[in-house]
Structures are given as structure tokens and as C-alpha cells.
């Protein structure tokens, strides 16, 4: 990860003269998370968007967003906690965003066809997640401690969305890892079915 990220960090230091590990939108997303639990939020009204004061300065925009976020936590701690759980819900509740990304700009697919695709996609997603949960439980029960870093990766990526605004597109990086647990879940179910006595 360090080898992959470090060139971006070096580039940011050279261009922006600030230590920015990956990007400058962390403060922006934190600020958005104080306004909405799911989806993208932005307004061009200066009275409602203090980030506009930064102009085209991305570093300053990031700093203003972070400051606004921490001010919000201090003044609205219970709001932050309540909406943190709501963001976890929106992170995992559906899997529609991929459809709109893939079929963006094709109006004839909207309407009933898109609705059918959405139902099919979400049905597959819920089955996938059920097997993933079964796989996580079985991996722990069977003592597969070697997979702990994979689980920690999923937990870490879930925890950060307690404060960031979240919707289904942000669970995509976890899906390849969860697919490993899906495989374990399928094996567990297969073993359970094989262990049943045959009826004559």
C-alpha cells in the first residue's frame, strides 16, 4: 500500500506544498457528512457552504471542511452519534449505484427495465451478503486466524463511514474481500447439507 500511495503523496507535496497522503477531499466529505447521511451534498450558496471561501485552493478547502466537521461534533455530539449509525445503514442497505454508473446516459434503460435490474441486482447482493456473514462467523468458529487482516480491512472501512457521508458505492472496495467469506459460507452450507442423514 505504501509503494502504491507514496508517489501520490510525493506529488502532492511538490505541487501543493503540504503533506497530503492521497487526496484533498477528506475534509470535504467530512463536511458533507454533517449535512446528509447518504448521497452527494453540495450547495453554491455562500451562507450555507463555508468551503466556497477557499476558491480554487484545494488545501484550504480541505482545512475548512475539517474545521467545520470538528466544530459540528463539539456542538452536536448526539446528532453525530445517531447519524453515524444511519450512515452505516446507508453504506450497506442497497447496491444500486453500480447500475446507474454502468447505464448512465442510456435513457431507454430507465423506468421499468431499470427497476427490474435493480430488483435482480439487490437480490443477488442480499444473498451475497448473507453468505459473507455466514462465512465470517464460520471462519471465526473454525479458527481461520490467517484471515483476520481481511476482516480488519472490512471493519476499518466500515468504521470510517460513521462520520463520512455514505452510500452503496462506498462498500464496493470491501466486496472482493467479502467474496472470500462468501466462499467460506458456501463451503459451510455444503458441509451442513452433506451431514444431514438421507431419508428413505
Secondary structure, 3 states (H helix, E strand, C coil): CHHHHHHHHHHHHHHHCCCCCCCCCHHHHHHHCCCCCCCCCCCCCCCCCHHHHHCCCHHHHHHHHHHHHHHHHHHCHHHHHHHHHHHHHHHHCCCCHHHHHHCCCCHHHCCHHHHHHHHHHHHHHHHHHHHHHHHHHHHHHCCCHHHHHHHHHHHHHHHHHHCCCCCHHHHHHHHHHHHHHHHHHHHHHHHHHHCCCCCC
